Amino acid sequence: MPGRGPKKRGLESDVSEHLRSLADLLAAEESLQADGEWLPSPLDPQSLFSTPAPIELEVGCGKGLFLASAAEAHPAHNYLGVELAPGYAHLTATRCARRGLSNARVISGDATLMIRSVLGDATVHAVHVYFPDPWWKARHRKRRVLCEPFFEQAARVLIPTGVVHVWTDVEEYFDEAMVSAAATGLFKPPRDVTERAAQNDFDYRTHFERRTRLANQPVWRAELDRSDRVPPARQPITMFERIRLRTGEADPPTK
Ligand SMILES: C[S@@+](CC[C@H](N)C(=O)[O-])C[C@H]1O[C@@H](n2cnc3c(N)ncnc32)[C@H](O)[C@@H]1O
């Protein structure tokens, strides 16, 4: 799904407050760097919001159902969505702008790079990953978001009481993700999440949850609490990733 997005945006809304690109966030500092690997200054995500509040980060917010609904339901928290597909990032930002949600922001860019190399330590209260792309083909497996390095860096950006929320319709990916999280030693054993009955057609956490449940397919869900173990340090952005940032290329590399 990365790289794709809605073609028609309908009536344009002003998304200037709600939407930023990761490349733009890093551009000023990047332009001052010599070539090679680069560790940017750590970003405090509070700087993206007008009012300080606990930050909840969504990886791959897609069309933004969760981000906008959660921001509306929990005004005392700040919601930051990071979405690789520029069209979907714009759509989510539009949804948030139209509802006047000052506690929702969208970054257009690669969430794995943002978590690994940009966000400061212990700056996030929760990381939400809902229905991550399964990348079925063997040669694309390395693109899966949920892997050991991801969980290591998610643990780093989380506060000590922080939580990772994982929901997927792919049992094999879910099992693999739980093994990866456990292997880091940075999370306690996963807690199950009970399925909630939907009161109406749009009473689902995300678009993909809605689609999956209306098709009577199962969803695997877990919440992972941080353990006391100290996570690894922030990792630099590689030269190759810097080129992708400069050229505005959204997709991860295909090899
Ligand atoms: C299957 S969709 C699920 C969307 C939404 N979470 C839902 O449940 O309806 C996966 C989304 O993750 C996005 N995505 C994939 N890799 C990403 C990455 N590295 N960083 C940010 N978004 C990513 C895709 O563009 C897509 O919008």
The ligand as an ORCA input file, in Angstrom:
! r2SCAN-3c Opt
* xyz 0 1
  C      -2.792     -1.673      5.512
  S      -2.756      0.039      5.742
  C      -3.573      0.282      7.321
  C      -4.006      1.708      7.518
  C      -4.653      1.984      8.885
  N      -3.692      1.795      9.950
  C      -5.855      1.116      9.103
  O      -5.804      0.209      9.948
  O      -6.860      1.345      8.429
  C      -1.055      0.327      6.171
  C      -0.666      1.787      6.114
  O       0.648      1.938      6.601
  C       1.351      2.828      5.745
  N       2.783      2.529      5.899
  C       3.461      1.438      5.477
  N       4.764      1.515      5.819
  C       4.910      2.697      6.486
  C       6.008      3.364      7.071
  N       7.238      2.833      7.059
  N       5.792      4.571      7.652
  C       4.554      5.127      7.653
  N       3.477      4.545      7.107
  C       3.644      3.338      6.535
  C       0.792      2.547      4.376
  O       1.029      3.584      3.467
  C      -0.675      2.354      4.710
  O      -1.384      3.574      4.706
*
